[in-house]
Amino acid sequence: MTGPDPAVAAARLAVRDVLHEDRIIVAVSGGADSLALLAATIFEAASPRNRRSPHIIGVTVDHGLLLESV
């Protein structure tokens, strides 16, 4: 198999459209989905095909769903 997993490729493609901003904030709860979104954003921002070099900011969000959160 060549290239990334189809789910990884889809996540990367999804974030390409927002990389026209100078600063991008990605809210991360620590779950696999939000970490994958952050990783895809960083990957695409660093890509040679991206003519801009946006500043990526990861912000931790605690939804308070677990007892350990309070």
mmCIF file of the N, C-alpha and C atoms, coordinates in Angstrom:
data_MODEL
# 
_entry.id   MODEL 
# 
loop_
_atom_site.group_PDB 
_atom_site.id 
_atom_site.type_symbol 
_atom_site.label_atom_id 
_atom_site.label_alt_id 
_atom_site.label_comp_id 
_atom_site.label_asym_id 
_atom_site.label_entity_id 
_atom_site.label_seq_id 
_atom_site.pdbx_PDB_ins_code 
_atom_site.Cartn_x 
_atom_site.Cartn_y 
_atom_site.Cartn_z 
_atom_site.occupancy 
_atom_site.B_iso_or_equiv 
_atom_site.pdbx_formal_charge 
_atom_site.auth_seq_id 
_atom_site.auth_comp_id 
_atom_site.auth_asym_id 
_atom_site.auth_atom_id 
_atom_site.pdbx_PDB_model_num 
ATOM 1   N N  . MET A 1 1  ? 0.846   -1.180 0.000  1.00 0.00 ? 1  MET A N  1 
ATOM 2   C CA . MET A 1 1  ? 0.000   0.000  0.000  1.00 0.00 ? 1  MET A CA 1 
ATOM 3   C C  . MET A 1 1  ? 0.891   1.243  0.000  1.00 0.00 ? 1  MET A C  1 
ATOM 4   N N  . THR A 1 2  ? 0.519   2.198  -0.769 1.00 0.00 ? 2  THR A N  1 
ATOM 5   C CA . THR A 1 2  ? 1.286   3.432  -0.837 1.00 0.00 ? 2  THR A CA 1 
ATOM 6   C C  . THR A 1 2  ? 0.410   4.596  -0.364 1.00 0.00 ? 2  THR A C  1 
ATOM 7   N N  . GLY A 1 3  ? 1.037   5.570  0.271  1.00 0.00 ? 3  GLY A N  1 
ATOM 8   C CA . GLY A 1 3  ? 0.295   6.728  0.764  1.00 0.00 ? 3  GLY A CA 1 
ATOM 9   C C  . GLY A 1 3  ? -0.311  6.460  2.134  1.00 0.00 ? 3  GLY A C  1 
ATOM 10  N N  . PRO A 1 4  ? -0.905  7.504  2.699  1.00 0.00 ? 4  PRO A N  1 
ATOM 11  C CA . PRO A 1 4  ? -1.468  7.363  4.045  1.00 0.00 ? 4  PRO A CA 1 
ATOM 12  C C  . PRO A 1 4  ? -2.773  6.561  4.038  1.00 0.00 ? 4  PRO A C  1 
ATOM 13  N N  . ASP A 1 5  ? -3.172  6.126  5.197  1.00 0.00 ? 5  ASP A N  1 
ATOM 14  C CA . ASP A 1 5  ? -4.467  5.479  5.389  1.00 0.00 ? 5  ASP A CA 1 
ATOM 15  C C  . ASP A 1 5  ? -5.556  6.409  4.849  1.00 0.00 ? 5  ASP A C  1 
ATOM 16  N N  . PRO A 1 6  ? -6.625  5.880  4.273  1.00 0.00 ? 6  PRO A N  1 
ATOM 17  C CA . PRO A 1 6  ? -7.684  6.739  3.730  1.00 0.00 ? 6  PRO A CA 1 
ATOM 18  C C  . PRO A 1 6  ? -8.275  7.723  4.746  1.00 0.00 ? 6  PRO A C  1 
ATOM 19  N N  . ALA A 1 7  ? -8.385  7.334  6.000  1.00 0.00 ? 7  ALA A N  1 
ATOM 20  C CA . ALA A 1 7  ? -8.912  8.251  7.023  1.00 0.00 ? 7  ALA A CA 1 
ATOM 21  C C  . ALA A 1 7  ? -7.946  9.406  7.262  1.00 0.00 ? 7  ALA A C  1 
ATOM 22  N N  . VAL A 1 8  ? -6.656  9.124  7.261  1.00 0.00 ? 8  VAL A N  1 
ATOM 23  C CA . VAL A 1 8  ? -5.641  10.170 7.436  1.00 0.00 ? 8  VAL A CA 1 
ATOM 24  C C  . VAL A 1 8  ? -5.677  11.116 6.238  1.00 0.00 ? 8  VAL A C  1 
ATOM 25  N N  . ALA A 1 9  ? -5.749  10.548 5.035  1.00 0.00 ? 9  ALA A N  1 
ATOM 26  C CA . ALA A 1 9  ? -5.813  11.375 3.827  1.00 0.00 ? 9  ALA A CA 1 
ATOM 27  C C  . ALA A 1 9  ? -7.049  12.268 3.838  1.00 0.00 ? 9  ALA A C  1 
ATOM 28  N N  . ALA A 1 10 ? -8.189  11.743 4.294  1.00 0.00 ? 10 ALA A N  1 
ATOM 29  C CA . ALA A 1 10 ? -9.419  12.530 4.351  1.00 0.00 ? 10 ALA A CA 1 
ATOM 30  C C  . ALA A 1 10 ? -9.301  13.678 5.349  1.00 0.00 ? 10 ALA A C  1 
ATOM 31  N N  . ALA A 1 11 ? -8.687  13.422 6.491  1.00 0.00 ? 11 ALA A N  1 
ATOM 32  C CA . ALA A 1 11 ? -8.499  14.482 7.499  1.00 0.00 ? 11 ALA A CA 1 
ATOM 33  C C  . ALA A 1 11 ? -7.586  15.576 6.965  1.00 0.00 ? 11 ALA A C  1 
ATOM 34  N N  . ARG A 1 12 ? -6.516  15.191 6.305  1.00 0.00 ? 12 ARG A N  1 
ATOM 35  C CA . ARG A 1 12 ? -5.589  16.180 5.737  1.00 0.00 ? 12 ARG A CA 1 
ATOM 36  C C  . ARG A 1 12 ? -6.280  17.025 4.674  1.00 0.00 ? 12 ARG A C  1 
ATOM 37  N N  . LEU A 1 13 ? -7.052  16.374 3.832  1.00 0.00 ? 13 LEU A N  1 
ATOM 38  C CA . LEU A 1 13 ? -7.773  17.095 2.781  1.00 0.00 ? 13 LEU A CA 1 
ATOM 39  C C  . LEU A 1 13 ? -8.782  18.074 3.384  1.00 0.00 ? 13 LEU A C  1 
ATOM 40  N N  . ALA A 1 14 ? -9.428  17.670 4.449  1.00 0.00 ? 14 ALA A N  1 
ATOM 41  C CA . ALA A 1 14 ? -10.443 18.514 5.086  1.00 0.00 ? 14 ALA A CA 1 
ATOM 42  C C  . ALA A 1 14 ? -9.855  19.805 5.649  1.00 0.00 ? 14 ALA A C  1 
ATOM 43  N N  . VAL A 1 15 ? -8.633  19.762 6.150  1.00 0.00 ? 15 VAL A N  1 
ATOM 44  C CA . VAL A 1 15 ? -8.062  20.967 6.755  1.00 0.00 ? 15 VAL A CA 1 
ATOM 45  C C  . VAL A 1 15 ? -7.369  21.876 5.736  1.00 0.00 ? 15 VAL A C  1 
ATOM 46  N N  . ARG A 1 16 ? -7.103  21.391 4.543  1.00 0.00 ? 16 ARG A N  1 
ATOM 47  C CA . ARG A 1 16 ? -6.416  22.218 3.541  1.00 0.00 ? 16 ARG A CA 1 
ATOM 48  C C  . ARG A 1 16 ? -7.151  23.509 3.233  1.00 0.00 ? 16 ARG A C  1 
ATOM 49  N N  . ASP A 1 17 ? -8.459  23.460 3.241  1.00 0.00 ? 17 ASP A N  1 
ATOM 50  C CA . ASP A 1 17 ? -9.258  24.639 2.877  1.00 0.00 ? 17 ASP A CA 1 
ATOM 51  C C  . ASP A 1 17 ? -9.181  25.766 3.897  1.00 0.00 ? 17 ASP A C  1 
ATOM 52  N N  . VAL A 1 18 ? -8.799  25.490 5.135  1.00 0.00 ? 18 VAL A N  1 
ATOM 53  C CA . VAL A 1 18 ? -8.734  26.552 6.147  1.00 0.00 ? 18 VAL A CA 1 
ATOM 54  C C  . VAL A 1 18 ? -7.323  27.097 6.325  1.00 0.00 ? 18 VAL A C  1 
ATOM 55  N N  . LEU A 1 19 ? -6.381  26.565 5.594  1.00 0.00 ? 19 LEU A N  1 
ATOM 56  C CA . LEU A 1 19 ? -4.991  26.977 5.786  1.00 0.00 ? 19 LEU A CA 1 
ATOM 57  C C  . LEU A 1 19 ? -4.656  28.313 5.134  1.00 0.00 ? 19 LEU A C  1 
ATOM 58  N N  . HIS A 1 20 ? -5.651  29.050 4.689  1.00 0.00 ? 20 HIS A N  1 
ATOM 59  C CA . HIS A 1 20 ? -5.398  30.369 4.118  1.00 0.00 ? 20 HIS A CA 1 
ATOM 60  C C  . HIS A 1 20 ? -5.311  31.444 5.199  1.00 0.00 ? 20 HIS A C  1 
ATOM 61  N N  . GLU A 1 21 ? -5.623  31.090 6.433  1.00 0.00 ? 21 GLU A N  1 
ATOM 62  C CA . GLU A 1 21 ? -5.541  32.038 7.547  1.00 0.00 ? 21 GLU A CA 1 
ATOM 63  C C  . GLU A 1 21 ? -4.104  32.120 8.057  1.00 0.00 ? 21 GLU A C  1 
ATOM 64  N N  . ASP A 1 22 ? -3.752  33.243 8.703  1.00 0.00 ? 22 ASP A N  1 
ATOM 65  C CA . ASP A 1 22 ? -2.408  33.400 9.263  1.00 0.00 ? 22 ASP A CA 1 
ATOM 66  C C  . ASP A 1 22 ? -2.244  32.652 10.580 1.00 0.00 ? 22 ASP A C  1 
ATOM 67  N N  . ARG A 1 23 ? -3.335  32.510 11.303 1.00 0.00 ? 23 ARG A N  1 
ATOM 68  C CA . ARG A 1 23 ? -3.305  31.836 12.599 1.00 0.00 ? 23 ARG A CA 1 
ATOM 69  C C  . ARG A 1 23 ? -4.502  30.902 12.671 1.00 0.00 ? 23 ARG A C  1 
ATOM 70  N N  . ILE A 1 24 ? -4.242  29.657 13.047 1.00 0.00 ? 24 ILE A N  1 
ATOM 71  C CA . ILE A 1 24 ? -5.294  28.650 13.148 1.00 0.00 ? 24 ILE A CA 1 
ATOM 72  C C  . ILE A 1 24 ? -5.263  28.061 14.547 1.00 0.00 ? 24 ILE A C  1 
ATOM 73  N N  . ILE A 1 25 ? -6.407  28.083 15.212 1.00 0.00 ? 25 ILE A N  1 
ATOM 74  C CA . ILE A 1 25 ? -6.522  27.523 16.548 1.00 0.00 ? 25 ILE A CA 1 
ATOM 75  C C  . ILE A 1 25 ? -7.290  26.218 16.451 1.00 0.00 ? 25 ILE A C  1 
ATOM 76  N N  . VAL A 1 26 ? -6.713  25.154 17.007 1.00 0.00 ? 26 VAL A N  1 
ATOM 77  C CA . VAL A 1 26 ? -7.353  23.846 17.011 1.00 0.00 ? 26 VAL A CA 1 
ATOM 78  C C  . VAL A 1 26 ? -7.616  23.467 18.458 1.00 0.00 ? 26 VAL A C  1 
ATOM 79  N N  . ALA A 1 27 ? -8.883  23.278 18.800 1.00 0.00 ? 27 ALA A N  1 
ATOM 80  C CA . ALA A 1 27 ? -9.262  22.866 20.153 1.00 0.00 ? 27 ALA A CA 1 
ATOM 81  C C  . ALA A 1 27 ? -9.062  21.363 20.277 1.00 0.00 ? 27 ALA A C  1 
ATOM 82  N N  . VAL A 1 28 ? -8.355  20.956 21.321 1.00 0.00 ? 28 VAL A N  1 
ATOM 83  C CA . VAL A 1 28 ? -7.998  19.556 21.516 1.00 0.00 ? 28 VAL A CA 1 
ATOM 84  C C  . VAL A 1 28 ? -8.472  19.100 22.880 1.00 0.00 ? 28 VAL A C  1 
ATOM 85  N N  . SER A 1 29 ? -9.282  18.037 22.903 1.00 0.00 ? 29 SER A N  1 
ATOM 86  C CA . SER A 1 29 ? -9.764  17.505 24.178 1.00 0.00 ? 29 SER A CA 1 
ATOM 87  C C  . SER A 1 29 ? -8.872  16.373 24.676 1.00 0.00 ? 29 SER A C  1 
ATOM 88  N N  . GLY A 1 30 ? -8.030  15.876 23.823 1.00 0.00 ? 30 GLY A N  1 
ATOM 89  C CA . GLY A 1 30 ? -7.161  14.764 24.197 1.00 0.00 ? 30 GLY A CA 1 
ATOM 90  C C  . GLY A 1 30 ? -7.625  13.454 23.597 1.00 0.00 ? 30 GLY A C  1 
ATOM 91  N N  . GLY A 1 31 ? -8.822  13.464 23.001 1.00 0.00 ? 31 GLY A N  1 
ATOM 92  C CA . GLY A 1 31 ? -9.333  12.270 22.336 1.00 0.00 ? 31 GLY A CA 1 
ATOM 93  C C  . GLY A 1 31 ? -8.627  12.050 21.010 1.00 0.00 ? 31 GLY A C  1 
ATOM 94  N N  . ALA A 1 32 ? -8.786  10.853 20.500 1.00 0.00 ? 32 ALA A N  1 
ATOM 95  C CA . ALA A 1 32 ? -8.115  10.485 19.254 1.00 0.00 ? 32 ALA A CA 1 
ATOM 96  C C  . ALA A 1 32 ? -8.545  11.364 18.084 1.00 0.00 ? 32 ALA A C  1 
ATOM 97  N N  . ASP A 1 33 ? -9.827  11.730 18.039 1.00 0.00 ? 33 ASP A N  1 
ATOM 98  C CA . ASP A 1 33 ? -10.302 12.522 16.900 1.00 0.00 ? 33 ASP A CA 1 
ATOM 99  C C  . ASP A 1 33 ? -9.726  13.928 16.895 1.00 0.00 ? 33 ASP A C  1 
ATOM 100 N N  . SER A 1 34 ? -9.668  14.575 18.067 1.00 0.00 ? 34 SER A N  1 
ATOM 101 C CA . SER A 1 34 ? -9.132  15.938 18.087 1.00 0.00 ? 34 SER A CA 1 
ATOM 102 C C  . SER A 1 34 ? -7.621  15.951 17.898 1.00 0.00 ? 34 SER A C  1 
ATOM 103 N N  . LEU A 1 35 ? -6.939  14.938 18.410 1.00 0.00 ? 35 LEU A N  1 
ATOM 104 C CA . LEU A 1 35 ? -5.491  14.858 18.188 1.00 0.00 ? 35 LEU A CA 1 
ATOM 105 C C  . LEU A 1 35 ? -5.181  14.582 16.723 1.00 0.00 ? 35 LEU A C  1 
ATOM 106 N N  . ALA A 1 36 ? -6.022  13.786 16.064 1.00 0.00 ? 36 ALA A N  1 
ATOM 107 C CA . ALA A 1 36 ? -5.844  13.532 14.633 1.00 0.00 ? 36 ALA A CA 1 
ATOM 108 C C  . ALA A 1 36 ? -6.061  14.817 13.833 1.00 0.00 ? 36 ALA A C  1 
ATOM 109 N N  . LEU A 1 37 ? -7.038  15.609 14.239 1.00 0.00 ? 37 LEU A N  1 
ATOM 110 C CA . LEU A 1 37 ? -7.280  16.890 13.568 1.00 0.00 ? 37 LEU A CA 1 
ATOM 111 C C  . LEU A 1 37 ? -6.079  17.818 13.726 1.00 0.00 ? 37 LEU A C  1 
ATOM 112 N N  . LEU A 1 38 ? -5.520  17.883 14.923 1.00 0.00 ? 38 LEU A N  1 
ATOM 113 C CA . LEU A 1 38 ? -4.348  18.719 15.152 1.00 0.00 ? 38 LEU A CA 1 
ATOM 114 C C  . LEU A 1 38 ? -3.158  18.230 14.328 1.00 0.00 ? 38 LEU A C  1 
ATOM 115 N N  . ALA A 1 39 ? -2.949  16.921 14.312 1.00 0.00 ? 39 ALA A N  1 
ATOM 116 C CA . ALA A 1 39 ? -1.834  16.353 13.541 1.00 0.00 ? 39 ALA A CA 1 
ATOM 117 C C  . ALA A 1 39 ? -1.999  16.636 12.046 1.00 0.00 ? 39 ALA A C  1 
ATOM 118 N N  . ALA A 1 40 ? -3.218  16.491 11.524 1.00 0.00 ? 40 ALA A N  1 
ATOM 119 C CA . ALA A 1 40 ? -3.467  16.763 10.104 1.00 0.00 ? 40 ALA A CA 1 
ATOM 120 C C  . ALA A 1 40 ? -3.235  18.235 9.786  1.00 0.00 ? 40 ALA A C  1 
ATOM 121 N N  . THR A 1 41 ? -3.635  19.116 10.695 1.00 0.00 ? 41 THR A N  1 
ATOM 122 C CA . THR A 1 41 ? -3.444  20.554 10.485 1.00 0.00 ? 41 THR A CA 1 
ATOM 123 C C  . THR A 1 41 ? -1.970  20.911 10.456 1.00 0.00 ? 41 THR A C  1 
ATOM 124 N N  . ILE A 1 42 ? -1.216  20.377 11.386 1.00 0.00 ? 42 ILE A N  1 
ATOM 125 C CA . ILE A 1 42 ? 0.227   20.634 11.423 1.00 0.00 ? 42 ILE A CA 1 
ATOM 126 C C  . ILE A 1 42 ? 0.911   20.076 10.175 1.00 0.00 ? 42 ILE A C  1 
ATOM 127 N N  . PHE A 1 43 ? 0.533   18.871 9.783  1.00 0.00 ? 43 PHE A N  1 
ATOM 128 C CA . PHE A 1 43 ? 1.119   18.248 8.589  1.00 0.00 ? 43 PHE A CA 1 
ATOM 129 C C  . PHE A 1 43 ? 0.874   19.104 7.356  1.00 0.00 ? 43 PHE A C  1 
ATOM 130 N N  . GLU A 1 44 ? -0.367  19.519 7.148  1.00 0.00 ? 44 GLU A N  1 
ATOM 131 C CA . GLU A 1 44 ? -0.705  20.308 5.966  1.00 0.00 ? 44 GLU A CA 1 
ATOM 132 C C  . GLU A 1 44 ? -0.084  21.701 6.011  1.00 0.00 ? 44 GLU A C  1 
ATOM 133 N N  . ALA A 1 45 ? 0.011   22.288 7.186  1.00 0.00 ? 45 ALA A N  1 
ATOM 134 C CA . ALA A 1 45 ? 0.626   23.613 7.297  1.00 0.00 ? 45 ALA A CA 1 
ATOM 135 C C  . ALA A 1 45 ? 2.096   23.567 6.915  1.00 0.00 ? 45 ALA A C  1 
ATOM 136 N N  . ALA A 1 46 ? 2.752   22.453 7.196  1.00 0.00 ? 46 ALA A N  1 
ATOM 137 C CA . ALA A 1 46 ? 4.175   22.313 6.900  1.00 0.00 ? 46 ALA A CA 1 
ATOM 138 C C  . ALA A 1 46 ? 4.438   21.808 5.483  1.00 0.00 ? 46 ALA A C  1 
ATOM 139 N N  . SER A 1 47 ? 3.389   21.470 4.753  1.00 0.00 ? 47 SER A N  1 
ATOM 140 C CA . SER A 1 47 ? 3.539   20.918 3.418  1.00 0.00 ? 47 SER A CA 1 
ATOM 141 C C  . SER A 1 47 ? 4.143   21.948 2.464  1.00 0.00 ? 47 SER A C  1 
ATOM 142 N N  . PRO A 1 48 ? 5.053   21.508 1.588  1.00 0.00 ? 48 PRO A N  1 
ATOM 143 C CA . PRO A 1 48 ? 5.643   22.426 0.601  1.00 0.00 ? 48 PRO A CA 1 
ATOM 144 C C  . PRO A 1 48 ? 4.599   23.037 -0.342 1.00 0.00 ? 48 PRO A C  1 
ATOM 145 N N  . ARG A 1 49 ? 3.478   22.361 -0.544 1.00 0.00 ? 49 ARG A N  1 
ATOM 146 C CA . ARG A 1 49 ? 2.442   22.898 -1.438 1.00 0.00 ? 49 ARG A CA 1 
ATOM 147 C C  . ARG A 1 49 ? 1.661   24.044 -0.790 1.00 0.00 ? 49 ARG A C  1 
ATOM 148 N N  . ASN A 1 50 ? 1.805   24.206 0.524  1.00 0.00 ? 50 ASN A N  1 
ATOM 149 C CA . ASN A 1 50 ? 1.131   25.289 1.229  1.00 0.00 ? 50 ASN A CA 1 
ATOM 150 C C  . ASN A 1 50 ? 2.017   26.531 1.133  1.00 0.00 ? 50 ASN A C  1 
ATOM 151 N N  . ARG A 1 51 ? 1.580   27.514 0.384  1.00 0.00 ? 51 ARG A N  1 
ATOM 152 C CA . ARG A 1 51 ? 2.405   28.708 0.156  1.00 0.00 ? 51 ARG A CA 1 
ATOM 153 C C  . ARG A 1 51 ? 2.480   29.597 1.382  1.00 0.00 ? 51 ARG A C  1 
ATOM 154 N N  . ARG A 1 52 ? 1.492   29.523 2.233  1.00 0.00 ? 52 ARG A N  1 
ATOM 155 C CA . ARG A 1 52 ? 1.507   30.303 3.477  1.00 0.00 ? 52 ARG A CA 1 
ATOM 156 C C  . ARG A 1 52 ? 2.100   29.426 4.569  1.00 0.00 ? 52 ARG A C  1 
ATOM 157 N N  . SER A 1 53 ? 2.484   30.039 5.623  1.00 0.00 ? 53 SER A N  1 
ATOM 158 C CA . SER A 1 53 ? 3.005   29.294 6.762  1.00 0.00 ? 53 SER A CA 1 
ATOM 159 C C  . SER A 1 53 ? 2.216   29.721 7.993  1.00 0.00 ? 53 SER A C  1 
ATOM 160 N N  . PRO A 1 54 ? 1.014   29.186 8.151  1.00 0.00 ? 54 PRO A N  1 
ATOM 161 C CA . PRO A 1 54 ? 0.183   29.630 9.268  1.00 0.00 ? 54 PRO A CA 1 
ATOM 162 C C  . PRO A 1 54 ? 0.750   29.208 10.615 1.00 0.00 ? 54 PRO A C  1 
ATOM 163 N N  . HIS A 1 55 ? 0.443   29.985 11.602 1.00 0.00 ? 55 HIS A N  1 
ATOM 164 C CA . HIS A 1 55 ? 0.823   29.685 12.977 1.00 0.00 ? 55 HIS A CA 1 
ATOM 165 C C  . HIS A 1 55 ? -0.284  28.813 13.559 1.00 0.00 ? 55 HIS A C  1 
ATOM 166 N N  . ILE A 1 56 ? 0.061   27.604 13.965 1.00 0.00 ? 56 ILE A N  1 
ATOM 167 C CA . ILE A 1 56 ? -0.919  26.659 14.494 1.00 0.00 ? 56 ILE A CA 1 
ATOM 168 C C  . ILE A 1 56 ? -0.876  26.708 16.017 1.00 0.00 ? 56 ILE A C  1 
ATOM 169 N N  . ILE A 1 57 ? -2.036  26.874 16.631 1.00 0.00 ? 57 ILE A N  1 
ATOM 170 C CA . ILE A 1 57 ? -2.145  26.915 18.089 1.00 0.00 ? 57 ILE A CA 1 
ATOM 171 C C  . ILE A 1 57 ? -3.080  25.793 18.526 1.00 0.00 ? 57 ILE A C  1 
ATOM 172 N N  . GLY A 1 58 ? -2.593  24.921 19.382 1.00 0.00 ? 58 GLY A N  1 
ATOM 173 C CA . GLY A 1 58 ? -3.420  23.866 19.966 1.00 0.00 ? 58 GLY A CA 1 
ATOM 174 C C  . GLY A 1 58 ? -3.893  24.322 21.342 1.00 0.00 ? 58 GLY A C  1 
ATOM 175 N N  . VAL A 1 59 ? -5.205  24.289 21.549 1.00 0.00 ? 59 VAL A N  1 
ATOM 176 C CA . VAL A 1 59 ? -5.798  24.730 22.812 1.00 0.00 ? 59 VAL A CA 1 
ATOM 177 C C  . VAL A 1 59 ? -6.481  23.536 23.454 1.00 0.00 ? 59 VAL A C  1 
ATOM 178 N N  . THR A 1 60 ? -6.127  23.254 24.690 1.00 0.00 ? 60 THR A N  1 
ATOM 179 C CA . THR A 1 60 ? -6.737  22.144 25.403 1.00 0.00 ? 60 THR A CA 1 
ATOM 180 C C  . THR A 1 60 ? -8.107  22.540 25.934 1.00 0.00 ? 60 THR A C  1 
ATOM 181 N N  . VAL A 1 61 ? -9.089  21.697 25.661 1.00 0.00 ? 61 VAL A N  1 
ATOM 182 C CA . VAL A 1 61 ? -10.461 21.926 26.113 1.00 0.00 ? 61 VAL A CA 1 
ATOM 183 C C  . VAL A 1 61 ? -10.877 20.750 26.978 1.00 0.00 ? 61 VAL A C  1 
ATOM 184 N N  . ASP A 1 62 ? -11.318 21.032 28.187 1.00 0.00 ? 62 ASP A N  1 
ATOM 185 C CA . ASP A 1 62 ? -11.828 19.994 29.084 1.00 0.00 ? 62 ASP A CA 1 
ATOM 186 C C  . ASP A 1 62 ? -13.349 20.111 29.088 1.00 0.00 ? 62 ASP A C  1 
ATOM 187 N N  . HIS A 1 63 ? -14.002 19.111 28.548 1.00 0.00 ? 63 HIS A N  1 
ATOM 188 C CA . HIS A 1 63 ? -15.460 19.138 28.456 1.00 0.00 ? 63 HIS A CA 1 
ATOM 189 C C  . HIS A 1 63 ? -16.141 18.858 29.802 1.00 0.00 ? 63 HIS A C  1 
ATOM 190 N N  . GLY A 1 64 ? -15.373 18.408 30.786 1.00 0.00 ? 64 GLY A N  1 
ATOM 191 C CA . GLY A 1 64 ? -15.923 18.120 32.103 1.00 0.00 ? 64 GLY A CA 1 
ATOM 192 C C  . GLY A 1 64 ? -16.811 16.891 32.140 1.00 0.00 ? 64 GLY A C  1 
ATOM 193 N N  . LEU A 1 65 ? -16.595 15.952 31.244 1.00 0.00 ? 65 LEU A N  1 
ATOM 194 C CA . LEU A 1 65 ? -17.440 14.755 31.165 1.00 0.00 ? 65 LEU A CA 1 
ATOM 195 C C  . LEU A 1 65 ? -16.998 13.651 32.118 1.00 0.00 ? 65 LEU A C  1 
ATOM 196 N N  . LEU A 1 66 ? -15.766 13.698 32.595 1.00 0.00 ? 66 LEU A N  1 
ATOM 197 C CA . LEU A 1 66 ? -15.248 12.678 33.487 1.00 0.00 ? 66 LEU A CA 1 
ATOM 198 C C  . LEU A 1 66 ? -15.136 13.223 34.907 1.00 0.00 ? 66 LEU A C  1 
ATOM 199 N N  . LEU A 1 67 ? -15.269 12.338 35.879 1.00 0.00 ? 67 LEU A N  1 
ATOM 200 C CA . LEU A 1 67 ? -15.138 12.764 37.274 1.00 0.00 ? 67 LEU A CA 1 
ATOM 201 C C  . LEU A 1 67 ? -13.769 13.399 37.536 1.00 0.00 ? 67 LEU A C  1 
ATOM 202 N N  . GLU A 1 68 ? -12.755 12.902 36.849 1.00 0.00 ? 68 GLU A N  1 
ATOM 203 C CA . GLU A 1 68 ? -11.401 13.441 37.017 1.00 0.00 ? 68 GLU A CA 1 
ATOM 204 C C  . GLU A 1 68 ? -11.276 14.864 36.495 1.00 0.00 ? 68 GLU A C  1 
ATOM 205 N N  . SER A 1 69 ? -12.253 15.329 35.734 1.00 0.00 ? 69 SER A N  1 
ATOM 206 C CA . SER A 1 69 ? -12.188 16.655 35.117 1.00 0.00 ? 69 SER A CA 1 
ATOM 207 C C  . SER A 1 69 ? -12.481 17.783 36.095 1.00 0.00 ? 69 SER A C  1 
ATOM 208 N N  . VAL A 1 70 ? -13.212 17.487 37.138 1.00 0.00 ? 70 VAL A N  1 
ATOM 209 C CA . VAL A 1 70 ? -13.632 18.556 38.052 1.00 0.00 ? 70 VAL A CA 1 
ATOM 210 C C  . VAL A 1 70 ? -12.615 18.852 39.120 1.00 0.00 ? 70 VAL A C  1 
# 
